Amino acid sequence: VSPTAADCPFFGPLLEQTIAGGFKPETVCADKGYLSKDNLELAAKHGAVPFIPFKSNSVPGEAGSTWE
């Protein structure tokens, strides 16, 4: 892994490995580097509430969507 690789793509594998290890997180905390719609939806899919702050350039999503 490159030391300059983006954090965001690592969220899914980290969460999946955590769950495969027998853990069932109720919440997931991460910094802005992990923010993406896919990551928010993956956490919710596994029953975890994601706490990932929005970036300054984030805009609201469609009403009723995970991104909203």
C-alpha angles and dihedrals in degrees: 000000000000116000087229095051116129117255098222099078091054095061096080097049092044092051093044092050090049091053092044087054090063101264122129106196118203092195135022121204122194139153126254092273089075096050115127136126089244092054093048091050093047092054091048091047088060093047096255124131108229118223103192116143119234120246122243090255096049116122129198118271131222115303110272094016125125089246091057 
